[in-house]
Amino acid sequence: MVCSAALLAVSACSQDGATSPKTVRKLAGSAEAAQARKQAEQEIRETITYWDAHTALSLGLVTVDDSCVGGQARGLFSVDGDDQYKIHCTMYVNAYFGADPDHAADTIDSILTAGDHRGSRIPFGHDFFYATKVVDYYRGKTGDPQGPGTGEPNELFSAPTITLDWDQVRQDGKRQRIEELPACSPGDPPVQRCLREPASTSVTNLRDKYGMVFKLAFSGNNYFTVSKDGRTVSG
């Protein structure tokens, strides 16, 4: 009986303070959350449009995965963690582009050229030494950019904002390629959204059309948080 009472007490403690699904939905649907969501997505889409307009890449597909979760209860022995917020909303956006594999050097060089300009939304420029080595690799001017035996490159990374990956097209043997899209989970706006635009297009479709696929991945945008003390953080 004593053990049972103790277990009930622990269970009660662990549940105390958790955000209810009803509250999560209410906060996720608030005008403030909607504005933060709209602004976050708009800024990312403007960046994608910039890449499409200023580089040799051809935009073919955009994915948006957006979810709001409630804070969990404070555990019996925890002092921080998910119990610090009522709700936390995060958005993940990816853009997929097509390119000609026979002109991979020119394509990547066009990205660096666009990134050279003041005010560019592209964080890669010719001052990025590794990126220039990647271009030289595809032009046949140098060996593997990461050293002998490392093989064909397939990524440029700019912490903490953007990662650019692409299909390997010259690697001997097995080549790493951009993975197909995961299926959308059932949407439940405003708590959960999953967009594939256009819905009829796949990574395979882009590869069949252009020959090579580039993926631009944006780091998770924590666009809206409401703390347990009621403070709101947007952006």
C-alpha positions, 0 to 999 in steps of 0.5 A: 500500500505504501509503495502504491501511494508513493507511485501515485504521488510520483505520477501526480507530480510528473503530470502537474504542470503539463500543457493540455492539448486544448491549451496547445491548440489555443496558443498555436491558433492565437493571432500572435502565433499566426503572425510569427508563423507567417513571418518565419515562413515568408522570410524563408520563402523569400530566401528560396526565391532569391536562390532560384533567381540568382543562381543556375539552380532551378527550383522544383519543390518546397517542403514545410514541416511545422509543429507546436508542442506543449511543455511536459510536466517537471519530473520528480528530480528535474530542475529544468527542461520542457517544463519551462514552456507552455508551447514551443513551435518549430518550422523546418523548410527544405527546397529542392532544385534541379541542375545539369550534372555536366555543369556542376562546377558552373552551378556551384560557382554561380552560387558562390558568385551570388553569395559574393554580393553585399546583402546576398541571402546566400551565405556561400561566397568565393571567400569560402576556400573549401567551396572554391576547392569544390568548384575546382574539383568539378572543373577537373583542376584538383583532387578530392577537396577533403583530401586524397581518397575522400571522394566526391564532395556533396555538401556545403554547410553554413552554421547555424542557418543553411545546409546545401547537399547535392547528388554525387555524379562523379563518384566511382562506385556507389554514389550518395544522392538526395533522398526521396521525400518522407510522406506527410503525416496527417495535418492538424493545423495550427498544431501540425502542418505538412506541405509538399509543393507541388504535391505531385512532384518528387525528388525522382521527378526532378532527377529525371528532368534535370539529371541532378538534385540539390537540396537546400535545408534550413535549420529549425526555426523556433518561431514561437514560444510561450514560457510557463510564466507567460512570456512570449518569444517570437522569432 
